[in-house]
Amino acid sequence: MLVSLFMASFGSMATTIETTTIENVVIDAVSVSITVTAEGNPVAGALVKILNEKTVVAAGTTNEMGIATIKLPTYSGEGLTIEVYHRLYKTSKKEAVVLSDAGNVAFALKSKSGTLSEIEADAQVKEDKLNEKIQGKEESREDYERRMTEAKKRQEELQNETNDVKTATEDRLKVTEETRAATEAKEKEMEAKRQEIEKRRAEQEAQIGDGQADREAEMKKRKEEQEARMNAIEEEKAKKMEEVDASGAEREAERAQKAQEQTAKDAEKVAKDKEKALKEEKERASDETKAAKESAKAEEKAEKAEAEMKKEAEKAQKEAEKAQKEAEKEAKVAEKEAKVVEKEAKKAEALQGKIDKLDAEQKGIDSSRSKLDGKQKKLDAKIAKGKKLDKLQAEQEKLQDAHSKLDEKQNKLDSKRKKLMK
């Protein structure tokens, strides 16, 4: 429990957002210091990022004094966001910060967890409460054996009564089983017919659904490729922009923070060893009360067994009556299902005829689609050369329109297929 509390506190992360404004001075370049402390002490290895909206424009890592000096080669006086991250502390962020050359921004981080001494004190309180609960009295062996003998005698008497009821119930069940056997034979015959119909229906559904998922995926892929081609043409006319890479500062902060994290793990191990010793001491104390509790549970179990045997006898009688009624009901249901099976067989034959007609329409759409794909390959070759892009863009749009019309036909055809299976 102690280790779980200690680790859970490290796993949580919260972000403290403040708003600080340094003197607004518009300059061409600035060098600013970021001071990071926790409970009045400097924090080394903290990662400091300066962001303009969501883009990192500069980054650095605090030294042993908890200071990170960061230079911005160009700065026009806009409000920036400064974010400080360290594994052992809650992330802190300040927004709309206006920097000044040689200025300083201070951060006071908050710990993610309590100190080791606080955790140990909490464990001691829990231990005291547990020790208060370990109490009880041992029952004398003589009284225990007497009660168990009486309970055993009551169970034997009840068992004899239960056996009489079971004998009468078994006679009634024999008659019921004969009726059930006849019903089951008829159900097997109907089930064979039903399985044949289900097999035919599954084949029809497979025939309808065959290729539909592939067509939809192909349709989606085709649209994405067409959009990509249009974007590629436009990108030939656009310029690329570079983004500031702060990976070096992040790696430096990562190394410093791992060293500090190892120190925290060592402290955690000490707490874990102490928790283990405390747990063993508690287990020894609890063993003294197990004997008294087990004897009380044994008597309670005997009383429950007596009640269960009474319920068993009553249940056996009710189940025999219920089984007889269900057998009669199953015979009627089997006759009704035979009629339903014959009706479903006729519907399956009619459905197959309609499916064949829709397959002929599908062949026409597939043929038209194949022709458009051939034209697309030729157009892709022209686009790859990078000449007459405006003209090729118009041709690409015509192909897209042709595909869209085929998509409409395909969707209507698929809708017809779905309606057939309702």
Secondary structure, 3 states (H helix, E strand, C coil): CHHHHHHHHHHCCCEEEEECCCCCCCCCCEEEEEEEEECCEECCCCEEEEEECCEEEEEEECCCCCEEEEEECCCCCCCEEEEEECCCECEEEEEEECCCCCCEEEEECCECCCCHHHHHHHHHHHHHHHHHHCCCCCCCHHHHHHHHHHHHHHHHHHHHHHHHHHHHHHHHHHHHHHHHHHHHHHHHHHHHHHHHHHHHHHHHHHHHHCCHHHHHHHHHHHHHHHHHHHHHHHHCCCCCCCCCCCHHHHHHHHHHHHHHHHHHHHHHHHHHHHHHHHHHHHHHHHHHHHHHHHHHHHHHHHHHHHHHHHHHHHHHHHHHHHHHHHHHHHHHHHHHHHHHHHHHHHHHHHHHHHHHHHHHHHHHHHHHHHHHHHHHHHHHHHHHHCCCHHHHHHHHHHHHHHHHHHHHHHHHHHHHHHHHCC
